[in-house]
Amino acid sequence: MDLDEAYRECERITWTQARNFAYGIRLLPAHKRRGLAVIYAFARRIDDIGDGTLPPEEKIAALEDARLGLGDLTAAGADDPVLLALADVERNFPVPIAAFGELIDGCVADVRGTSYQTFEDLLHYCRCVAGSIGRLSLGIYGTSQHPQQAAELADSLGVALQLTNILRDIREDYQNGRVYLPSEDLAKFSVEVVSLAGLGGDEPKSPPQTPPAHRGAARPPVPPGPPFGGTEFSRLMEFEVERARDWYATGMRLLPMLDWRSAACTGAMAGIYRRLLERIAAQPAGRLG
Protein backbone atom coordinates (compact mmCIF):
# COMPACT_ATOMS: atom_id res chain seq x y z
CA MET A 1 0.00 0.00 0.00
CA ASP A 2 1.40 3.41 -0.93
CA LEU A 3 1.05 6.60 1.10
CA ASP A 4 -1.85 8.03 -0.90
CA GLU A 5 -3.83 4.82 -0.37
CA ALA A 6 -3.03 4.96 3.35
CA TYR A 7 -4.39 8.50 3.60
CA ARG A 8 -7.51 7.53 1.68
CA GLU A 9 -8.14 4.69 4.11
CA CYS A 10 -7.87 7.08 7.07
CA GLU A 11 -10.30 9.45 5.39
CA ARG A 12 -12.69 6.57 4.71
CA ILE A 13 -12.61 5.63 8.41
CA THR A 14 -13.31 9.22 9.40
CA TRP A 15 -16.12 9.88 6.93
CA THR A 16 -17.91 6.63 7.71
CA GLN A 17 -17.46 6.44 11.49
CA ALA A 18 -17.48 10.03 12.72
CA ARG A 19 -19.95 12.17 10.84
CA ASN A 20 -19.93 15.04 13.34
CA PHE A 21 -16.15 15.10 13.38
CA ALA A 22 -15.96 14.75 9.60
CA TYR A 23 -18.24 17.75 9.07
CA GLY A 24 -15.72 20.07 10.68
CA ILE A 25 -12.72 18.44 9.02
CA ARG A 26 -14.16 19.10 5.55
CA LEU A 27 -13.73 22.83 6.19
CA LEU A 28 -9.94 22.45 6.22
CA PRO A 29 -7.57 22.69 3.25
CA ALA A 30 -6.67 19.31 1.78
CA HIS A 31 -3.33 18.72 3.52
CA LYS A 32 -4.74 19.55 6.97
CA ARG A 33 -7.92 17.62 6.25
CA ARG A 34 -5.92 14.52 5.46
CA GLY A 35 -3.70 15.01 8.50
CA LEU A 36 -6.59 15.38 10.90
CA ALA A 37 -8.32 12.33 9.41
CA VAL A 38 -5.21 10.33 10.32
CA ILE A 39 -5.34 11.62 13.91
CA TYR A 40 -8.97 10.54 14.13
CA ALA A 41 -8.33 7.14 12.53
CA PHE A 42 -5.69 6.18 15.09
CA ALA A 43 -7.78 7.57 17.97
CA ARG A 44 -10.69 5.50 16.69
CA ARG A 45 -8.51 2.39 16.72
CA ILE A 46 -7.75 2.98 20.40
CA ASP A 47 -11.41 3.62 21.25
CA ASP A 48 -12.50 0.49 19.40
CA ILE A 49 -10.12 -1.63 21.45
CA GLY A 50 -11.41 -0.14 24.69
CA ASP A 51 -15.07 -0.50 23.72
CA GLY A 52 -14.74 -3.90 22.07
CA THR A 53 -15.74 -7.37 23.24
CA LEU A 54 -12.36 -8.78 24.28
CA PRO A 55 -11.83 -9.77 27.93
CA PRO A 56 -10.32 -6.91 29.96
CA GLU A 57 -6.83 -8.37 30.15
CA GLU A 58 -6.74 -8.83 26.36
CA LYS A 59 -7.96 -5.28 25.82
CA ILE A 60 -5.16 -3.93 27.99
CA ALA A 61 -2.61 -6.05 26.12
CA ALA A 62 -3.91 -4.73 22.78
CA LEU A 63 -3.76 -1.14 24.07
CA GLU A 64 -0.18 -1.65 25.18
CA ASP A 65 0.67 -3.10 21.76
CA ALA A 66 -0.76 0.07 20.19
CA ARG A 67 1.41 2.13 22.53
CA LEU A 68 4.49 0.21 21.42
CA GLY A 69 3.60 0.86 17.79
CA LEU A 70 3.84 4.59 18.45
CA GLY A 71 7.40 4.24 19.69
CA ASP A 72 8.91 3.91 16.23
CA LEU A 73 6.54 4.99 13.50
CA THR A 74 9.37 4.87 10.98
CA ALA A 75 9.10 1.08 11.22
CA ALA A 76 5.41 1.11 10.24
CA GLY A 77 4.78 -1.46 7.56
CA ALA A 78 2.81 -0.95 4.36
CA ASP A 79 0.22 -3.41 5.66
CA ASP A 80 -0.99 -0.90 8.30
CA PRO A 81 -2.35 2.16 6.50
CA VAL A 82 -3.13 4.09 9.67
CA LEU A 83 0.39 3.81 11.09
CA LEU A 84 1.89 4.43 7.65
CA ALA A 85 -0.06 7.68 7.32
CA LEU A 86 0.60 8.63 10.94
CA ALA A 87 4.34 8.34 10.36
CA ASP A 88 3.98 10.79 7.47
CA VAL A 89 1.92 13.17 9.62
CA GLU A 90 4.67 13.09 12.25
CA ARG A 91 7.21 14.05 9.58
CA ASN A 92 5.16 16.95 8.25
CA PHE A 93 3.31 18.43 11.22
CA PRO A 94 4.42 19.34 14.76
CA VAL A 95 1.97 16.91 16.34
CA PRO A 96 2.72 15.69 19.90
CA ILE A 97 2.51 11.98 19.11
CA ALA A 98 3.13 11.20 22.79
CA ALA A 99 -0.36 12.56 23.50
CA PHE A 100 -1.74 9.33 22.05
CA GLY A 101 -0.17 7.65 25.06
CA GLU A 102 -2.46 9.73 27.26
CA LEU A 103 -5.45 8.57 25.23
CA ILE A 104 -4.34 4.99 25.79
CA ASP A 105 -3.98 5.68 29.52
CA GLY A 106 -7.60 6.89 29.59
CA CYS A 107 -8.84 3.82 27.74
CA VAL A 108 -6.96 1.56 30.14
CA ALA A 109 -8.72 3.36 33.00
CA ASP A 110 -12.06 2.63 31.31
CA VAL A 111 -11.22 -1.05 30.92
CA ARG A 112 -10.27 -1.26 34.59
CA GLY A 113 -13.54 0.37 35.62
CA THR A 114 -11.88 3.33 37.29
CA SER A 115 -14.24 5.60 39.21
CA TYR A 116 -13.59 9.20 40.19
CA GLN A 117 -13.80 10.57 43.70
CA THR A 118 -13.17 14.23 42.91
CA PHE A 119 -13.46 16.49 39.91
CA GLU A 120 -9.67 16.73 39.80
CA ASP A 121 -9.59 12.95 39.30
CA LEU A 122 -12.13 13.23 36.48
CA LEU A 123 -10.29 16.19 34.97
CA HIS A 124 -7.15 14.09 34.61
CA TYR A 125 -9.18 11.46 32.75
CA CYS A 126 -10.77 14.10 30.48
CA ARG A 127 -7.37 15.55 29.64
CA CYS A 128 -6.18 12.06 28.73
CA VAL A 129 -9.04 11.04 26.44
CA ALA A 130 -10.08 14.40 24.96
CA GLY A 131 -7.55 17.08 25.84
CA SER A 132 -4.97 14.91 24.11
CA ILE A 133 -7.00 15.00 20.89
CA GLY A 134 -7.29 18.78 21.17
CA ARG A 135 -3.51 19.10 21.40
CA LEU A 136 -2.95 16.66 18.54
CA SER A 137 -5.43 18.57 16.40
CA LEU A 138 -3.66 21.83 17.20
CA GLY A 139 -0.51 20.28 15.75
CA ILE A 140 -2.37 19.96 12.44
CA TYR A 141 -3.97 23.42 12.60
CA GLY A 142 -0.85 25.28 13.64
CA THR A 143 -0.72 28.62 15.41
CA SER A 144 1.72 31.49 15.27
CA GLN A 145 0.49 32.95 18.56
CA HIS A 146 1.63 31.76 21.98
CA PRO A 147 1.81 28.02 21.20
CA GLN A 148 1.87 26.96 24.87
CA GLN A 149 -1.25 28.97 25.64
CA ALA A 150 -2.92 27.60 22.51
CA ALA A 151 -2.15 24.04 23.64
CA GLU A 152 -3.71 24.73 27.04
CA LEU A 153 -6.84 26.14 25.41
CA ALA A 154 -7.08 23.17 23.01
CA ASP A 155 -6.84 20.91 26.05
CA SER A 156 -9.62 22.87 27.79
CA LEU A 157 -11.91 22.61 24.78
CA GLY A 158 -11.34 18.86 24.74
CA VAL A 159 -12.33 18.72 28.41
CA ALA A 160 -15.56 20.59 27.62
CA LEU A 161 -16.46 18.11 24.89
CA GLN A 162 -15.74 15.14 27.12
CA LEU A 163 -17.82 16.53 29.97
CA THR A 164 -20.68 16.84 27.48
CA ASN A 165 -20.22 13.22 26.44
CA ILE A 166 -20.32 12.14 30.07
CA LEU A 167 -23.57 14.00 30.74
CA ARG A 168 -25.12 12.62 27.55
CA ASP A 169 -24.32 9.00 28.36
CA ILE A 170 -24.92 8.72 32.12
CA ARG A 171 -27.32 5.78 32.00
CA GLU A 172 -25.61 3.95 29.14
CA ASP A 173 -22.26 4.23 30.91
CA TYR A 174 -23.77 2.90 34.12
CA GLN A 175 -25.17 -0.10 32.26
CA ASN A 176 -21.64 -0.74 30.98
CA GLY A 177 -20.21 -0.64 34.50
CA ARG A 178 -18.89 2.91 34.40
CA VAL A 179 -19.74 6.00 36.46
CA TYR A 180 -17.86 9.15 35.55
CA LEU A 181 -19.64 11.71 37.71
CA PRO A 182 -17.38 12.38 40.70
CA SER A 183 -18.45 10.77 43.96
CA GLU A 184 -18.08 14.12 45.71
CA ASP A 185 -20.65 15.65 43.34
CA LEU A 186 -23.13 12.81 43.87
CA ALA A 187 -22.77 13.20 47.63
CA LYS A 188 -23.11 16.99 47.45
CA PHE A 189 -26.53 16.67 45.83
CA SER A 190 -27.62 13.53 47.71
CA VAL A 191 -27.77 11.42 44.56
CA GLU A 192 -27.10 7.69 44.92
CA VAL A 193 -25.40 5.81 42.11
CA VAL A 194 -27.70 2.81 42.56
CA SER A 195 -30.65 5.05 41.63
CA LEU A 196 -29.57 4.69 38.02
CA ALA A 197 -30.88 1.12 38.14
CA GLY A 198 -34.44 2.16 38.98
CA LEU A 199 -35.42 3.78 35.71
CA GLY A 200 -36.79 0.80 33.83
CA GLY A 201 -35.25 -0.89 30.84
CA ASP A 202 -32.36 -3.34 31.04
CA GLU A 203 -30.47 -3.88 34.26
CA PRO A 204 -26.84 -2.78 34.36
CA LYS A 205 -24.39 -5.35 33.08
CA SER A 206 -22.54 -5.05 36.39
CA PRO A 207 -22.29 -2.50 39.17
CA PRO A 208 -19.70 0.21 38.48
CA GLN A 209 -17.71 -0.92 41.52
CA THR A 210 -17.15 -4.42 40.09
CA PRO A 211 -13.44 -5.15 39.62
CA PRO A 212 -12.69 -5.51 35.88
CA ALA A 213 -11.41 -9.06 36.23
CA HIS A 214 -14.86 -10.12 37.40
CA ARG A 215 -16.92 -8.15 34.90
CA GLY A 216 -19.29 -10.40 33.00
CA ALA A 217 -19.46 -13.02 35.77
CA ALA A 218 -22.89 -14.12 36.96
CA ARG A 219 -24.20 -12.00 39.82
CA PRO A 220 -27.57 -11.01 41.25
CA PRO A 221 -29.33 -8.04 39.70
CA VAL A 222 -28.65 -4.60 41.13
CA PRO A 223 -31.69 -3.68 43.24
CA PRO A 224 -33.70 -0.73 41.98
CA GLY A 225 -33.07 2.51 43.80
CA PRO A 226 -35.49 5.33 44.46
CA PRO A 227 -36.98 7.27 41.55
CA PHE A 228 -34.22 9.20 39.86
CA GLY A 229 -34.77 12.44 38.01
CA GLY A 230 -36.27 14.59 40.75
CA THR A 231 -34.99 17.71 42.41
CA GLU A 232 -31.68 16.24 43.56
CA PHE A 233 -30.76 14.98 40.12
CA SER A 234 -31.86 18.21 38.44
CA ARG A 235 -29.67 20.23 40.79
CA LEU A 236 -26.75 17.90 40.11
CA MET A 237 -27.19 18.30 36.37
CA GLU A 238 -27.44 22.08 36.63
CA PHE A 239 -24.13 22.05 38.50
CA GLU A 240 -22.43 19.77 35.96
CA VAL A 241 -23.78 21.68 32.97
CA GLU A 242 -22.56 25.00 34.38
CA ARG A 243 -19.13 23.50 34.93
CA ALA A 244 -19.03 22.32 31.30
CA ARG A 245 -20.11 25.78 30.11
CA ASP A 246 -17.15 27.26 31.93
CA TRP A 247 -14.80 24.89 30.13
CA TYR A 248 -16.34 25.83 26.78
CA ALA A 249 -15.90 29.52 27.60
CA THR A 250 -12.21 28.90 28.24
CA GLY A 251 -11.61 26.53 25.33
CA MET A 252 -13.33 28.68 22.71
CA ARG A 253 -10.70 31.35 23.32
CA LEU A 254 -8.53 29.15 21.11
CA LEU A 255 -10.39 30.14 17.94
CA PRO A 256 -8.88 33.64 17.45
CA MET A 257 -5.43 32.04 17.65
CA LEU A 258 -6.10 29.85 14.59
CA ASP A 259 -6.28 30.62 10.88
CA TRP A 260 -9.85 31.14 9.76
CA ARG A 261 -10.37 27.68 8.27
CA SER A 262 -8.97 25.89 11.30
CA ALA A 263 -11.10 28.13 13.51
CA ALA A 264 -14.16 27.29 11.41
CA CYS A 265 -13.42 23.58 11.71
CA THR A 266 -12.96 23.75 15.47
CA GLY A 267 -15.99 26.00 15.92
CA ALA A 268 -18.20 23.68 13.90
CA MET A 269 -17.29 20.63 15.95
CA ALA A 270 -17.46 22.45 19.28
CA GLY A 271 -20.76 24.03 18.30
CA ILE A 272 -22.38 20.63 17.79
CA TYR A 273 -21.44 19.58 21.32
CA ARG A 274 -22.25 22.96 22.85
CA ARG A 275 -25.81 22.74 21.47
CA LEU A 276 -26.04 19.20 22.80
CA LEU A 277 -25.09 20.50 26.24
CA GLU A 278 -27.94 23.00 26.13
CA ARG A 279 -30.39 20.25 25.17
CA ILE A 280 -29.16 18.28 28.17
CA ALA A 281 -29.67 21.35 30.36
CA ALA A 282 -33.25 21.74 29.08
CA GLN A 283 -34.15 18.09 29.74
CA PRO A 284 -31.78 16.65 32.36
CA ALA A 285 -33.99 13.65 33.14
CA GLY A 286 -33.71 12.61 29.49
CA ARG A 287 -30.15 11.44 30.23
CA LEU A 288 -31.65 8.60 32.19
CA GLY A 289 -34.48 7.46 29.96
ABEGO torsion letter per residue (X at the ends): XBAAAAAAAAAAAAAAABAAAAAAAAABBAAAAAAAAAAAAAAAAAAAAAABABBAAAAAAAAAAAAAAAABAAABBAABAAAAAAAAAAAABBBBAAAAAAAAAAAAAAAAGBBBABAAAAAAAAAAAAAAAAAAAAAAAEBABGAAAAAAAAAAAAAAAAAAAAAAAAAAAAAAGBBABBAAAAAAAGBBAAAAAAAEEBBBABBAABBAAABGBBBBBBBBBBBBGBAAAAAAAAAAAAAAAAAAAAAAAAAAABBAAAAAAAAAAAAAAAAAAAAAAABAAAAAX
